[in-house]
Amino acid sequence: ASDFQALMSFKASSDPSNKLLSQWNSTSSNPCTWHGVSCSLHNNNHHHRRRRCVSGLVLEDLNLTGSILPLTFLTELRILSLKRNRFDGPIPSLSNLTALKLLFLSHNKFSGKFPATVTSLPHLYRLDLSYNNLSGQIPATLNNLTHLLTLRINTNNLRGRIPNINNLSHLQDFNVSGNRLSGKIPDSLSGFPGSAFSNNLFLCGVPLLKCRGGETKAIPALASPLKPPNDTDLHHKSKTHVAAPRMGVMVLVIIVLGDVLVLALVSLILYCYFWRNYSVSLKEVKVETHSKSKAVYKRKVNSEGMVFLEGVRRFELEELLCASAEMLGKGVFGTAYKAVLDDGNVVAVKRLKEVSVGGKRELQQRMEVLGRLRHCNVVPLRAYYFAKDEKLLVSDYMPNGNRGPGRTPLDWTTRLKLAAGVARGIAFIHNSDNKLTHGNIKSTNVLVDVAGKARVSDFGLSSIFAGPTSSRSNGYRAPEASSDGRKQTQLSDVYSFGVLLMEILTGKCPSFEVDGGCATAVELPRWVRSVVREEWTAEVFDLELMRYKDIEEEMVALLQIAMACTATVPDQRPRMSHVSKMIEELSGVHVSQSHDALDSVSESPSAPEDACTGRDGPASASQ
Ligand SMILES: Nc1ncnc2c1ncn2[C@@H]1O[C@H](COP(=O)(O)OP(=O)(O)OP(=O)(O)O)[C@@H](O)[C@H]1O
């Protein structure tokens, strides 16, 4: 009832004319069906009962006005997106919203100080306050938000120094441009591109221009009082005070203007030089990057051909090619890179090897089918580029890579959760409109997203691109499937998934030498069968798992599922939706659909891709 009241009073203040949220009305007391509202079940400790609470509120582009104060009573809120409205005034204290994970308040008219209360929200991983009128300083307590992936506070009126944000190891998307910030950019943020810092009063240091002696203290009035001076600061201060002569503002301005002129001249020369090469319709771009183990790749590209599968142009091809790239690994179809775009977003780019792709029209249709697959256990494919000499696939980058099954020692609950996630992802692919086949299920194609959820990647490619399967894939291949990967079926996927389950249970490679190596020798399903036949079932399991108590029943149940999946005769294998249901029924694995949907990470919380609901979701998969 209190959620209902909070929403009604929010409506009264933000839509006084009752035109924008007219569907929200007091006669329907179930707000969960209202536009923009989503709910999930929560334990009510006092009454030992579960109740439905508002957990998501997505009201974008609606011209809503006023204050958002009533929303601070929605204590179970996990997603709040009010992008592109006309809310104004200070952002109220959000410290009650302790479950909040995604907060998008960009493109409004919020004013007042940076809302320091957001820094006490322990689960926050996306924070976007850009394009408002916030003033004051950026609080150093941002360091509390250790899960933060996105921090966009660009185009506001923030002043002072950027605090030393060195605790946010997951930060991928960062932007403070278009403010009135000054001083040295902290080293921990120097890996972000210059555009993340541009248009400020006076910022210096990597990736912008070098700070000159004493420059970091050049505007003492703007230095952050939140950062206590430490020993090194004091030391530095006294040194600069003695050594550097006091610089007048004029001198400073002349130096900056001089730098800008030289930079402009160099840029002009470089621009002319590169433009000459670029004007040929096919161009070669050589990208060299400055950090770590970055890849140097040379490409021939036609700047027109990038196809964005959602119809939204997220970046330019040039930007992708010029992004700093790091090689992730080589697979059957090509090499995968991690690329960091100018706006800080990170994508995975797969550069396909020489592959035969058939007719253009057919290829487009097939890629579009793959691009439509959106599920919280599937890595979304975002774009592709196919020219004669270069073929690229762009998908979301999974920051936890394939730490999944068969890689690092994982505890039992994690293994079971990953298995359940993979099963759901494959069942979703199988039940999709086109009844697709994954065709390449193996542990390197199980990636773990930032929320720790398993996502399957590389789906549907083997039926499009001809090519031999690698020896690494052999151990997963069903006996009836051909070696070029063309004759994959949903039931051969089930077999491969069974091998993956065995990998999870035994900690062994799908084909291994008896002494424990990974060369082709004994096939995992055959070995498991022989051990079980000899009634040594317990010997099968990974020794790592032996330290967990009371899990034997679950392990045996999962082993039985794995054995059913790897039946030699395809028709004897269960369908993937059934497999998924069986795994979820193993105790403790079941994760409610709504929880899943809200837990996942998405650029925009309104994007449907992470919803685990829908016709092809686990609900139907369990039929
Ligand atoms: N979207 C992604 N996010 C993060 N890491 C990825 C992503 N896609 C691939 N990788 C990493 O790159 C490595 C190479 O991937 P790739 O898919 O090219 O080869 P593979 O999975 O070993 O073989 P195959 O080509 O048969 O799928 C993988 O081991 C994986 O860790």
PDBQT file of the ligand as one rigid body, heavy atoms in Angstrom, charges set to zero:
ROOT
HETATM    1  N1  LIG A 701      32.080 -10.981 -25.591  1.00  0.00    +0.000 N 
HETATM    2  C1  LIG A 701      33.199 -11.354 -24.954  1.00  0.00    +0.000 A 
HETATM    3  N2  LIG A 701      33.536 -10.811 -23.780  1.00  0.00    +0.000 NA
HETATM    4  C2  LIG A 701      34.658 -11.204 -23.119  1.00  0.00    +0.000 A 
HETATM    5  N3  LIG A 701      35.499 -12.130 -23.562  1.00  0.00    +0.000 NA
HETATM    6  C3  LIG A 701      35.238 -12.725 -24.732  1.00  0.00    +0.000 A 
HETATM    7  C4  LIG A 701      34.077 -12.364 -25.494  1.00  0.00    +0.000 A 
HETATM    8  N4  LIG A 701      34.055 -13.131 -26.616  1.00  0.00    +0.000 NA
HETATM    9  C5  LIG A 701      35.144 -13.907 -26.555  1.00  0.00    +0.000 A 
HETATM   10  N5  LIG A 701      35.866 -13.681 -25.432  1.00  0.00    +0.000 N 
HETATM   11  C6  LIG A 701      37.123 -14.300 -25.017  1.00  0.00    +0.000 C 
HETATM   12  O1  LIG A 701      37.941 -14.447 -26.142  1.00  0.00    +0.000 OA
HETATM   13  C7  LIG A 701      38.449 -15.760 -26.223  1.00  0.00    +0.000 C 
HETATM   14  C8  LIG A 701      38.419 -16.156 -27.688  1.00  0.00    +0.000 C 
HETATM   15  O2  LIG A 701      37.076 -16.249 -28.051  1.00  0.00    +0.000 OA
HETATM   16  P1  LIG A 701      36.588 -16.889 -29.396  1.00  0.00    +0.000 P 
HETATM   17  O3  LIG A 701      35.103 -16.950 -29.334  1.00  0.00    +0.000 OA
HETATM   18  O4  LIG A 701      37.216 -16.157 -30.516  1.00  0.00    +0.000 OA
HETATM   19  O5  LIG A 701      37.247 -18.342 -29.365  1.00  0.00    +0.000 OA
HETATM   20  P2  LIG A 701      36.813 -19.673 -28.684  1.00  0.00    +0.000 P 
HETATM   21  O6  LIG A 701      35.592 -19.493 -27.865  1.00  0.00    +0.000 OA
HETATM   22  O7  LIG A 701      38.013 -20.214 -27.987  1.00  0.00    +0.000 OA
HETATM   23  O8  LIG A 701      36.509 -20.587 -29.908  1.00  0.00    +0.000 OA
HETATM   24  P3  LIG A 701      35.285 -20.524 -30.953  1.00  0.00    +0.000 P 
HETATM   25  O9  LIG A 701      35.718 -19.635 -32.060  1.00  0.00    +0.000 OA
HETATM   26  O10 LIG A 701      35.075 -21.911 -31.363  1.00  0.00    +0.000 OA
HETATM   27  O11 LIG A 701      34.095 -19.970 -30.227  1.00  0.00    +0.000 OA
HETATM   28  C9  LIG A 701      37.547 -16.637 -25.383  1.00  0.00    +0.000 C 
HETATM   29  O12 LIG A 701      38.285 -17.549 -24.661  1.00  0.00    +0.000 OA
HETATM   30  C10 LIG A 701      36.873 -15.663 -24.443  1.00  0.00    +0.000 C 
HETATM   31  O13 LIG A 701      37.492 -15.715 -23.174  1.00  0.00    +0.000 OA
ENDROOT
TORSDOF 0
